[in-house]
């Protein structure tokens, strides 16, 4: 099957406008006769449900949480990018487009990224109109701050809870449509398969997680907005319930899976404290806007700190190594996430780590507190030489920007980050890979769309901070509502689709057979036992740094672990009840297949780019070394029965507006 990305012709700045002018539309009366299923109600799914229902479609929305408000989008902290140039520092649509493609190490599709930059400005207007309490400057204008990978301030924010506030905005819009009867909400329901009728997506099989009942739901199109697959590593910054099942099920029914090895390791997370942990906690990248990252300049000082003989505050400026500022003077602490993560790992591997395990670096706000405090004292006509006063005033400014993040750190670590530097270390965070989609956001299954983090389209090999929220809302509010109409236009006279069709019966049987297999299995180990073993393989051999030997071993080990899982997993309880172990079993089964494809994709890509770092392919300075001649393509994998048999399809990436160069942040 040849991949057709359906990218419009013409200048890149005109593509989206011209495309919208010529696609098929569905008139309001006909929209009332069309049903759309949306799986996932985070920023992408929630905004899509609200907008499509507002247009007149009948929407069925599914989430496995007890409320759409609990979608993992709520955990996004730092902000949302938009090219409004409020700071007057040179930002523009082109600059956002360029930074996003460069940040993704030139492995993203130009047309999609430019469209994202274009509609970014609309998102902010939409959210302000919804009442989202974005931060404002003294004069009343919306405020901006900087994020990694850029030289401008384009990130709009609501303290350290931007995702929560944006999600509440989308949820309120969707809730209005629920009240009007245009969105039918299915809480505590999990999609376990997609139904294909005559080659088109026509519904899903879902499990009611409260009663265990298996249900059939039909629609004229299915939209998957179920997030990423970071929990394949077991420990990640994702919510524990976040999973890949919806995306993986459509992959097994014909949707190509693109670039699974592109996974982001976030540099600003609370370090692992022990084997007892079930997830990791993110500290927003926005903290790098004011915090300075460092380790002791001497190994003996690092060792003394690890042994409790010294504290961070005992070291003078001369005894500290601000390694990001040293290595990347142009961007300093605001280099992209992949660059910052590898630099932190390199320092810790060299023996300069500062926690008991040696896997942590400092994020220090002392300089920011002093800077803000001095300025505030001067503005108020107070004594800016009074150190105690300056510290008090500066801490108040920092609290207004990041207070909830500091509070969260204090509760977890039991150290005051206002007086003692935070300890941070990289952790699995976001997945740039996902289901392959064309310009319309449609997968290789006609009528099946994928939006937000569940698709691959906008971030290349590494996502810039504050761009996840931008993509999710862009897809849901401003892209899918146009493109899905182009697909649905021929279906206006089709009428309701019956769930008694043989395709629904077969899909339901397939789901029930898997559930029965788990319930009746006489194993000895829990689901988490296997998930943790998978996570260790993934982190050790498919994590921040990879090599051919480790990846080859991982493929064999994951396949063996999957076989052991089906033989020896124990799922207590029954199928016809609330059974979280059964929920986890179906999700881990999918992770055990996805993990192998992940490693296979990383092994085939003989280059380093963004979050994919092969030890064999690096510059003399230890940076990612791309191979544009042989690997400037999207790797889209077709399912053929098991991950080892997956067939590779390539979508060539053509760069007509940006020159390909080895990425530098110096």
C-alpha positions in Angstrom: 0.0 0.0 0.0 1.4 3.4 -1.1 1.2 6.1 1.5 -0.7 9.2 0.3 -0.3 12.1 2.7 -2.7 14.3 0.7 -0.6 17.4 1.2 -2.1 20.2 -0.8 -0.1 21.9 -3.6 1.0 25.5 -3.6 3.1 27.7 -1.3 3.2 26.5 2.3 1.6 29.7 3.7 -1.4 29.2 1.4 -1.9 25.4 1.7 -4.4 25.3 4.6 -6.4 28.3 3.4 -6.7 27.0 -0.1 -7.5 23.5 1.1 -10.3 24.6 3.3 -11.8 26.6 0.4 -12.1 23.5 -1.8 -12.9 20.5 0.4 -16.4 19.0 0.6 -18.8 20.3 3.2 -21.8 18.8 5.0 -24.7 21.2 5.4 -26.2 21.7 8.9 -29.3 19.6 8.2 -27.3 16.7 7.0 -24.9 16.8 10.0 -27.8 15.9 12.2 -28.0 12.5 10.4 -24.3 11.6 11.0 -22.8 9.9 14.0 -19.2 10.3 15.2 -17.4 8.2 17.9 -14.6 9.9 19.8 -12.4 7.8 22.0 -10.6 9.8 24.6 -11.8 13.2 26.1 -8.5 15.0 26.8 -7.7 18.2 25.1 -7.8 16.7 21.6 -10.9 14.5 22.1 -12.8 16.9 24.3 -12.3 19.9 22.0 -13.2 17.8 19.0 -16.4 16.5 20.7 -17.4 20.0 21.6 -16.8 21.5 18.2 -18.3 18.7 16.2 -21.4 18.6 18.3 -21.7 22.4 18.0 -21.6 22.0 14.3 -24.6 19.6 14.5 -23.1 16.1 14.4 -24.2 13.4 16.8 -21.2 12.6 19.0 -20.6 9.6 21.2 -17.6 10.2 23.5 -15.8 7.5 25.5 -13.3 7.8 28.3 -12.1 5.2 30.8 -12.0 7.7 33.6 -15.0 8.6 35.8 -15.1 12.0 34.2 -13.5 13.7 31.2 -12.0 16.1 33.6 -9.6 13.4 34.7 -7.9 13.0 31.3 -4.2 13.1 31.5 -4.1 16.5 29.7 -4.8 17.9 33.1 -1.2 17.1 34.1 0.3 19.4 31.5 1.9 22.2 33.6 4.0 24.8 31.8 2.0 26.4 29.0 0.8 26.4 25.4 2.6 27.9 22.4 1.1 30.4 20.0 2.7 32.8 17.5 1.1 36.0 18.7 4.3 38.0 19.3 2.9 39.7 22.4 6.4 40.4 23.6 7.5 42.0 20.4 10.6 39.9 20.3 10.5 38.7 16.7 8.0 35.9 16.9 5.9 35.0 13.9 4.0 32.0 12.3 7.1 31.2 10.3 9.3 31.4 13.4 7.0 29.0 15.3 7.0 26.7 12.3 10.8 26.8 12.0 11.4 26.2 15.7 9.0 23.2 15.7 10.6 21.6 12.7 14.1 22.2 14.0 13.1 21.1 17.5 11.9 17.8 16.0 15.3 17.4 14.4 13.9 17.8 10.9 11.8 14.7 11.0 8.3 16.3 10.9 6.0 16.9 8.0 6.3 20.5 6.9 2.7 21.1 5.8 1.2 19.9 9.1 3.6 21.9 11.2 2.9 25.1 9.3 -0.8 24.6 9.7 -0.3 24.1 13.4 1.6 27.4 13.7 -1.1 29.2 11.7 -4.0 28.1 13.9 -2.1 28.5 17.1 -3.2 32.1 17.4 -6.8 31.1 17.1 -6.5 28.7 20.0 -5.6 31.5 22.5 -8.5 33.6 21.4 -10.8 30.6 21.8 -9.6 29.8 25.3 -9.8 33.4 26.4 -13.4 33.5 25.2 -14.1 30.3 27.2 -12.8 32.0 30.3 -9.5 30.1 30.7 -7.6 32.2 33.3 -4.3 32.6 31.4 -1.7 34.7 33.2 -1.7 38.4 32.5 0.8 41.2 32.8 0.2 44.3 35.0 -1.4 46.2 32.1 -3.9 43.4 31.4 -2.4 41.8 28.4 -1.8 38.1 28.3 1.7 37.2 29.6 4.2 34.9 27.9 7.3 33.0 29.1 10.1 31.2 27.4 10.4 27.4 26.8 13.1 25.2 25.6 14.3 25.3 22.0 13.3 28.9 21.2 14.7 32.3 21.4 11.4 34.1 21.9 8.7 34.2 24.6 5.6 32.6 23.1 4.2 30.3 25.8 0.9 31.3 27.4 0.3 29.8 30.8 -1.9 29.6 33.9 0.7 29.4 36.7 1.8 25.7 36.7 -1.6 24.2 35.8 -2.2 25.2 32.2 -3.3 21.8 31.1 -6.0 21.7 33.9 -7.4 25.1 32.9 -7.4 24.4 29.2 -9.1 21.0 29.8 -11.7 22.7 31.9 -12.4 25.1 29.1 -12.8 22.2 26.6 -14.8 20.3 29.1 -17.2 23.2 29.7 -17.8 23.5 25.9 -18.4 19.7 25.7 -20.6 19.7 28.8 -22.8 22.3 27.1 -23.3 19.9 24.2 -23.9 17.0 26.6 -26.7 19.2 28.1 -28.1 19.8 24.6 -28.1 16.0 23.9 -25.6 16.4 21.0 -22.8 14.6 22.9 -23.7 11.3 24.5 -21.0 10.7 27.2 -19.8 7.2 28.1 -17.7 7.5 31.2 -15.9 4.4 32.5 -15.9 2.8 29.1 -12.8 1.5 27.3 -12.5 0.8 23.6 -11.2 -2.7 23.0 -11.6 -3.0 19.2 -12.6 -1.1 16.1 -15.2 -2.4 13.7 -14.5 -2.3 10.0 -17.5 -2.6 7.5 -16.7 -2.8 3.8 -13.3 -1.3 4.4 -14.5 1.6 6.5 -14.4 2.3 10.2 -18.0 2.0 11.4 -17.9 1.5 15.1 -16.1 0.2 18.2 -16.4 -2.5 20.8 -16.3 -1.1 24.3 -16.3 -2.6 27.8 -18.3 -1.0 30.5 -15.6 -0.9 33.3 -18.2 -0.9 36.1 -20.4 -3.8 35.0 -18.0 -5.6 32.7 -20.6 -5.6 29.9 -19.3 -5.7 26.3 -21.1 -3.2 24.1 -21.3 -2.5 20.4 -21.4 1.2 19.2 -21.8 2.3 15.6 -21.0 5.5 13.8 -20.1 6.9 10.4 -16.6 7.7 11.6 -14.3 6.9 14.5 -11.9 9.4 16.0 -9.1 8.2 18.4 -7.7 10.8 20.7 -6.5 8.5 23.5 -3.0 10.0 24.1 0.4 8.4 23.9 2.2 5.1 24.9 4.8 6.3 27.4 3.6 3.7 30.0 5.2 1.0 27.9 8.2 1.9 30.1 6.1 1.3 33.3 7.7 4.2 35.0 6.8 7.5 33.2 5.2 10.8 33.9 1.9 9.6 32.5 -1.1 8.8 34.7 -1.1 5.1 35.6 -4.2 4.5 33.5 -2.8 6.0 30.4 -2.4 3.3 27.8 -2.0 2.5 24.1 -4.9 0.1 23.6 -7.1 2.2 21.3 -4.3 3.2 19.0 -2.9 -0.4 19.0 -6.2 -2.0 18.3 -6.7 0.2 15.2 -3.1 -0.6 14.2 -3.9 -4.3 14.3 -7.0 -3.7 12.0 -5.0 -1.8 9.4 -3.9 1.6 10.7 -0.1 2.0 10.1 1.9 2.9 13.2 4.5 5.6 12.6 7.9 6.2 14.3 7.2 4.3 17.5 10.9 4.8 18.6 10.4 8.6 18.8 9.8 8.9 22.5 10.6 12.0 24.6 12.6 11.8 27.8 11.7 14.9 29.8 14.7 16.4 31.7 12.7 18.0 34.6 11.3 15.2 36.7 11.6 14.2 40.3 14.2 11.4 40.4 13.3 7.7 41.0 13.4 7.0 44.8 13.0 3.2 44.7 11.4 0.0 43.3 8.2 0.8 45.1 7.3 3.6 42.7 4.5 3.1 40.2 4.9 6.4 38.3 7.1 9.5 38.2 6.3 13.1 38.8 6.9 15.8 36.2 8.3 19.2 37.2 7.3 21.6 34.4 9.8 22.7 31.8 8.7 26.2 32.6 10.9 25.9 35.6 14.0 26.0 33.3 12.9 29.5 32.3 14.1 30.8 35.7 15.9 27.8 37.3 19.6 27.1 36.6 20.7 23.5 36.2 24.1 22.5 37.7 26.1 19.8 39.3 29.3 20.0 41.5 32.3 20.8 39.4 34.4 18.3 41.4 33.5 14.6 41.8 34.6 14.7 45.4 31.9 17.3 46.2 29.3 15.3 44.4 30.3 12.2 46.4 30.1 14.2 49.6 26.6 15.4 48.8 25.5 11.8 48.0 26.9 10.6 51.3 25.2 13.5 53.2 28.4 15.2 54.2 27.7 18.3 52.2 24.6 20.2 51.1 24.1 22.0 47.8 24.1 25.4 49.5 27.6 24.7 50.8 29.1 25.0 47.4 30.2 28.4 46.1 29.5 29.6 42.5 33.1 28.6 41.6 32.4 25.0 42.8 29.4 24.6 40.6 29.2 23.5 36.9 26.2 25.0 35.1 26.8 22.5 32.4 23.9 23.5 30.0 25.1 27.2 30.1 28.7 26.0 29.5 27.9 23.7 26.6 25.1 25.7 25.0 25.7 29.4 25.6 23.1 30.7 23.1 20.2 28.7 24.7 21.6 27.9 28.1 19.1 26.1 30.3 16.4 26.4 27.6 17.8 23.9 25.1 15.3 21.3 23.9 14.3 18.4 26.1 16.3 15.8 24.3 19.5 17.9 24.5 19.0 18.7 28.2 18.2 15.1 29.1 21.3 13.6 27.5 23.5 16.3 29.0 22.1 15.5 32.5 22.6 11.8 31.9 26.1 12.3 30.8 27.0 14.3 33.9 25.5 11.7 36.2 27.1 8.8 34.3 30.4 10.6 34.8 30.0 10.6 38.6 28.6 14.0 39.2 25.0 13.0 40.3 23.8 14.5 43.5 21.2 12.1 45.1 21.8 8.8 46.8 21.5 6.8 43.6 23.7 9.3 41.7 20.9 10.0 39.2 20.0 13.6 39.8 21.1 17.1 39.0 20.2 20.4 40.7 17.6 23.0 39.4 18.4 26.1 41.4 16.2 29.2 41.8 18.5 31.3 44.0 19.6 33.5 41.2 16.0 34.1 39.9 14.8 34.9 43.5 17.6 37.4 43.9 17.0 39.0 40.4 13.2 39.3 40.9 13.6 40.5 44.5 16.1 43.2 43.6 13.9 44.5 40.8 10.8 44.5 43.0 12.6 46.3 45.8 13.8 49.0 43.4 10.3 49.4 41.9 8.8 49.8 45.4 11.5 52.2 46.5 12.8 49.8 49.1 16.4 48.9 50.1 17.6 46.6 47.3 20.8 45.9 49.3 18.8 44.2 52.1 19.4 40.5 51.4 16.5 39.2 53.5 14.1 41.7 52.0 15.2 40.9 48.5 14.9 37.1 49.1 11.4 37.6 50.5 10.2 39.7 47.6 11.8 37.5 45.0 10.3 34.3 46.5 6.9 36.0 46.3 7.3 36.6 42.6 8.5 33.0 42.0 5.6 31.8 44.0 3.2 33.7 41.7 4.7 32.0 38.7 5.3 28.5 39.9 3.8 28.2 43.3 1.8 25.0 42.8 4.8 23.3 41.3 7.0 24.2 44.3 4.3 23.0 46.7 4.0 19.7 44.8 7.8 19.2 45.0 7.8 20.0 48.7 5.1 17.5 49.4 6.9 14.7 47.5 10.5 15.3 48.5 10.1 17.1 51.8 12.6 19.8 50.9 11.8 23.5 50.4 12.8 24.4 46.8 12.8 28.2 47.7 15.8 27.6 49.9 17.3 24.3 48.6 17.8 23.5 44.9 15.4 21.0 43.4 16.7 17.6 42.4 15.7 16.5 38.9 16.4 13.7 36.4 15.1 12.7 33.0 12.1 10.4 32.7 9.9 9.1 29.9 7.2 11.7 29.2 5.7 12.1 25.7 5.5 10.0 22.6 6.0 11.7 19.2 5.3 8.4 17.4 1.7 7.2 16.9 -0.7 6.2 14.3 0.1 7.5 10.8 -2.3 10.1 9.5 -2.6 12.1 6.3 -3.2 15.8 6.1 -6.8 15.2 7.0 -5.8 13.4 10.2 -7.2 10.2 8.8 -5.3 6.9 9.3 -4.8 4.2 6.6 -8.3 2.9 7.7 -10.9 5.0 5.8 -13.1 6.8 8.3 -10.7 6.3 11.3 -9.1 9.5 12.4 -6.4 10.0 15.0 -5.8 13.3 16.8 -3.5 14.8 19.5 -0.7 12.6 20.9 -2.2 9.4 19.5 -1.0 10.4 16.0 2.6 11.1 14.8 2.1 14.1 12.6 3.5 17.3 14.1 6.5 16.9 16.4 9.1 14.9 14.4 11.7 13.2 16.6 11.3 15.5 19.6 8.5 17.8 20.8 9.2 21.3 21.9 7.8 22.1 25.3 4.3 23.7 25.3 3.5 22.3 21.9 1.5 19.2 23.0 -1.4 21.4 24.2 -1.1 23.4 21.0 -1.4 20.3 18.8 -4.3 18.8 20.8 -6.4 21.9 20.7 -5.5 22.7 17.1 -6.6 19.2 16.0 -9.8 19.3 18.0 -11.0 22.9 17.5 -9.6 23.9 14.1 -8.5 21.0 11.9 -10.6 17.9 12.3 -13.9 19.7 12.1 -13.0 20.7 8.6 -11.3 17.5 7.4 -13.8 15.0 8.8 -16.6 16.8 6.8 -14.7 16.2 3.6 -14.8 12.4 4.4 -18.4 12.3 5.6 -20.0 14.2 2.8 -20.8 11.1 0.7 -22.5 9.4 3.8 -25.3 11.9 4.3 -28.0 9.5 3.0 -26.6 6.3 4.6 -28.7 6.4 7.7 -27.9 4.8 11.0 -25.5 1.9 11.0 -26.8 -1.4 12.6 -24.7 -3.0 15.3 -26.2 -6.4 14.2 -23.9 -6.6 11.2 -21.6 -9.7 11.2 -18.5 -7.5 11.5 -19.8 -6.3 14.9 -20.5 -9.8 16.0 -17.0 -11.0 15.0 -15.3 -8.1 16.7 -17.2 -8.6 19.9 -16.4 -12.3 19.9 -12.7 -11.5 19.5 -12.8 -9.2 22.5 -14.7 -11.7 24.7 -12.3 -14.4 23.7 -9.3 -12.4 24.9 -11.0 -11.5 28.2 -12.0 -15.1 28.8 -8.4 -16.2 28.2 -7.2 -13.9 30.9 -9.9 -14.7 33.4 -9.4 -18.5 33.0 -5.6 -18.4 32.9 -4.1 -20.3 35.9 -0.9 -18.2 36.2 1.1 -17.3 39.2 2.3 -13.7 38.6 0.4 -10.4 38.6 0.0 -8.1 35.6 2.3 -5.6 37.2 5.1 -8.2 37.5 5.2 -8.5 33.7 4.7 -4.7 33.2 7.7 -3.9 35.4 9.8 -6.5 33.6 8.9 -5.0 30.3 9.6 -1.5 31.6 13.1 -2.5 32.8 13.9 -4.0 29.3 12.6 -0.8 27.7 14.5 1.6 29.9 17.8 -0.4 29.9 17.9 -1.2 26.2 15.5 1.1 24.4 15.7 4.2 26.7 17.7 7.4 26.6 20.6 5.8 24.7 20.3 2.8 22.4 22.7 0.6 20.5 22.3 -2.2 18.0 23.2 -5.0 20.4 20.9 -3.8 23.2 18.0 -3.3 20.7 18.5 -6.8 19.2 18.5 -8.3 22.7 15.4 -6.3 23.7 13.4 -7.6 20.7 14.1 -11.2 21.7 13.5 -10.6 25.4 10.2 -8.8 24.8 8.9 -11.6 22.6 9.9 -14.1 25.2 8.3 -12.1 28.0 5.1 -11.8 26.0 4.9 -15.6 25.6 5.5 -16.0 29.4 2.8 -13.4 30.1 0.1 -15.3 28.3 1.2 -18.5 30.0 1.7 -17.3 33.5 -0.3 -14.1 34.2 -2.9 -14.3 36.9 -6.0 -12.1 36.7 -8.2 -12.5 39.8 -11.9 -11.8 39.9 -14.4 -12.2 37.0 -15.2 -10.5 33.7 -18.6 -9.3 34.7 -17.6 -6.8 37.4 -15.4 -3.9 38.1 -12.0 -5.5 37.7 -9.0 -3.3 37.4 -6.5 -6.2 37.1 -8.4 -7.3 34.0 -8.2 -3.7 32.6 -4.5 -3.7 33.2 -4.1 -7.1 31.6 -5.6 -6.0 28.3 -3.4 -2.9 28.3 -0.2 -4.7 29.1 -0.9 -7.2 26.4 -0.8 -4.4 23.9 2.3 -2.8 25.5 4.1 -6.2 25.1 3.5 -6.0 21.3 4.1 -2.3 21.0 7.4 -2.6 22.9 8.8 -5.0 20.4 7.8 -2.9 17.4 9.3 0.1 19.3 12.6 -1.7 19.5 12.4 -2.9 15.9 11.8 0.7 14.7 14.8 2.0 16.8 17.0 -0.8 15.4 16.2 -0.1 11.8 16.9 3.6 12.1 20.7 3.8 11.8 21.0 7.4 12.9 20.4 9.6 15.9 17.7 12.3 15.8 15.8 14.1 18.5 14.6 11.7 21.2 16.0 8.7 19.3 19.7 8.5 20.2 21.8 5.6 18.9 25.2 5.5 20.6 26.8 4.5 17.3 25.7 7.7 15.6 26.8 10.9 17.5 29.0 13.9 16.8 32.4 14.4 18.5 30.5 16.6 21.1 28.1 13.8 21.8 25.1 15.3 20.0 22.7 13.4 17.7 24.0 12.7 14.3 21.3 12.5 11.6 21.5 10.7 8.3 19.3 12.8 6.0 20.3 11.0 2.9 19.0 7.6 4.1 16.5 8.3 6.9 14.6 11.5 6.1 11.3 9.6 6.1 8.5 8.6 8.3 8.7 4.9 9.2 5.1 3.7 9.0 4.7 0.0 10.1 1.9 -2.3 8.8 0.7 -5.0 11.1 1.1 -8.5 9.8 0.2 -10.8 12.6 3.0 -10.1 15.1 5.5 -7.3 15.6 8.4 -9.2 14.2 6.6 -9.5 10.8 5.6 -5.8 10.6 6.2 -4.3 7.1 7.9 -1.0 6.8 6.4 1.7 4.5 8.2 5.0 4.0 6.8 8.5 3.6 9.6 10.7 2.3 9.9 14.0 4.1 10.4 16.8 1.6 11.8 20.1 2.9 11.1 23.0 0.6 10.9 25.8 3.1 13.6 24.9 5.6 17.2 24.0 5.0 18.3 20.7 6.5 21.4 21.3 8.8 22.8 19.5 11.7 20.9 20.9 14.7 22.9 23.2 17.0 21.9 25.2 20.1 25.3 26.7 20.8 
